[in-house]
């Protein structure tokens, strides 16, 4: 089962695989063109809506997403997708965003979205798409990433995942600050000090220095104590 956010040539290519394809396209000017081109492909379901406003509860378990997503709303799209039972996402993103998602602990280019996605999925760089591949040429290069959901998913409910998203986001509120200082707006200073000590994290650590496992352990400690519901 496939879902393509951003219909067009990609949808036609997916249709030929024989898989059931849900193609979401916001530009209704494409509707007559796509309906004509896909007339002989009953396995394609065209949805002409804003993806972020679309109810995607119809998606089956372990579906695959293949998409060239609008770059300016990468984070909201990824957030919507990770709250579903996906198998993998093969997506094209802005090169800088893709490189940030691949960053390892210690990199100053690491951000909250990096941590969240790496916690729940394995990320693989498939290829670089130079701006010269498009007409007209955009100002940026792109990366195609494959994001595959971990077989051992660390969250039991969507509430836990939402809590983790907020927790990590708050941890990166100001990257120049330590994680303790970022979280004290969410959790009192003496409590966060105790939490950091309990999971073996130095209070002077900056958020980009923590491993995904350290973030998960710190969140779980706070969550179980009712500090970050």
Order of alpha helices (4+ residues) and beta strands (2+ residues): beta-alpha-beta-alpha-beta-beta-alpha-beta-alpha-alpha-beta-beta-alpha-alpha-alpha-alpha
